[in-house]
Amino acid sequence: MTTKTTFKTALLAAAAFGALSAAPAFAAGDGVGACLITKTDTNPFFVKMKEGAEAKAAELGVDLKTYAGKIDGDHETQVAAIETCIADGAKGILITASDTSSIVSAVKQARDAGMLVIALDTPLNPIDAADATFATDNFLAGELIGKWAAATLGDEAANAKIAMLDLAVSQPTVGVLRDQGFLTGFGIDVKDPGKWGDEDDPRIVGNDVTAGNEEGGRKAMENLLAKDPMINVVYTINEPAAAGAYEALKAIGREGDVLIVSVDGGCPGVANVKDGVIGATSQQYPLLMASKGIEAIAAWAKDGTKPAPTEGKNFFDTGVALVTDKPAEGVESISVAEGMDRCWG
Amino acid sequence: MSETQDYEKAAASSPSSVAVFAAHDQGAVKRIQHALHQTPWMVPAIVLAASILVFGLLLGEKFFSPFALTLILQQVQIVGILGAAQSLVILTAGIDLSVGAIMVLSSVVMGLFSFRYGLPTELAVAAGIACGTFCGFINGFLVAVMRLPPFIVTLGMWQIVLATNFLYSANETIRAQEIAEQAPLLQFFGNKIAIGGAIFTYGAIFMVLLVLFLAYVLRQTAWGRHVYAVGDDPEAAELSGVQVKRTLISVYMLSGLICAFAGWALIGRIGSVSPTSGQLGNIESITAVVIGGISLFGGRGSIMGMLFGALIVGVFSLGLRLLGADAQWTYLLIGVLIIAAVTVDQWIRKVSV
């Protein structure tokens, strides 16, 4: 008798517990489903993006599921993620695509299924394959550091020796935009703005690729220094590459008289601006991209409104700010302290 | 008693000279083939010398300077150290796909033990080295005792170790400035000796000493000969009294230990502790080993060859970059070198003298 009662109570309790834990899932199922698909889930940039999306989703009662490729360039996993989201009946997808052209057919499937697809950070190719793009203006990000470097050098800009530390030989759009933006800002003719490396300005010592990490940054810098040891301006695709370049310069005792500029605005990067490793960096805002994206999906599910692009651009610009403690004339910037407040990773 | 002595009598009438192979009539090609069979590091050494010469002629001062030549040494130090670990495993007819991952995890352990837990740097370094050795032990145990194929074991460990690395570190970089301030020992291998224009980092010196030491151990000690024996024919080795399992486990543990040192050297090289670096370490080290003429079928090759192989890749990348060639050309030529090296290896294997 007693055993039976205990068993019953246990069953009841279990049922109650089950109902309780199922409750939030119910509420969300009632609301809107959304997916976030990032290139990887290890890069702090995407970690921050995920945080932003999760916070906003919790606030709006959106049921968010996140997916990520195993490594940058892992296209198959992203396609599988889109298919899962379609099967799941989600209302919208936020995606940072690894392969911006190949993903288009999978994205089309999702849109045909009535989903809102927003490209975050990386525009698809063509850009209108997604319903909207929420991204940093990478060209502007490059232009800001280019202008800053030119203004900081003053008249010496005419005799600068520039090292260009790019991302990869496959020339992904983000890398090309930042590179060409920097050169434009610095006042150098970029020839074809769709690719880097075709410039013939004698001030450019050379281009080399870094894979966007410290190791690659150091090696690329060493290679270019072997070409010309008197390089005095270094453009870097991101802050880890900049940190690597700094080590290479330190090894030959030239870290003090070279201007390093970068793009990203991660916390270690901004700390490096503070320490004088990097002269200035253009900060982008992944958290904002994701939270705006979730808002857009919620609005789409509610009454079918699509997000509008920023005026004069074909994407929604989530903003970029130049972080430096040595502001230059005619280039708008924010202080390192402010950059620290808004940094990610 | 007298009968036993009768047995000995028979020996007296047997030929007393030591058995020898019949000398063939040798052509020049045969003799080269034989020489290469005896000294497997000769091919990469010749290719290395030739490529330095060619790039020297094309680029002059810029390439043929003490600065540029020692720079190559610095640029290949990580691959060279990993290659030493890889060579040991490949000599046993195995392969280690997890070398790069073990290296990064070890460096992350060194960094986080110093910074997250505030332990003394010496202890953190020791922990990192222990971590690498332990990963190697798992590999060795699974290969030797569980008898799983090395390719599968290390393919799995590669993923496991990398994922552990990302989970444990949250992919946060520890900056060079903080390390220099609070735990300079981590950057030990970044210290350098400058002689004129030549710059030798401790990491590069360590790589060369490590390879020389291992070359000696592999040639001159019982353990070293056992490694070759196990790679050549594990059953024959076992029958002649070699402790095959123990040798295999020791090889994988030593490989893990060397990878941990590579992790330490990596901190010296890039200044910071970065969980995203070194992901191509396995492929690059296998490339160095193969170009260096070590047979992927085990039991043949010299670790010196691996060092030359790594240097060939270094010479090609720097030389081609200085010539202003697209970086893709480097990869293309390295691909050609790999296939050429294995072709030469197959040809040498057919040696019949």
Interface residues (C-beta under 8 A of the other chain):
Chain A: T42 N43 P44 V47 I71 V169 G206 D208 V209 N213 E214 E215 R218 K219 E222 N223 A226 K227 P240 A243 G244 Y246 E247 K250 A251 I252 P268 A271 N272 D275 V277 G345
Chain B: K62 F63 F67 A68 L71 Q74 Q75 I78 F166 A170 N171 E172 T173 R175 A176 Q177 G190 K192 I199 T201 L266 R269 I270 G271 S272 S274 P275 T276 S277 G278 Q279 S317 L318 R321 L322 G324 D326 A327 Q328
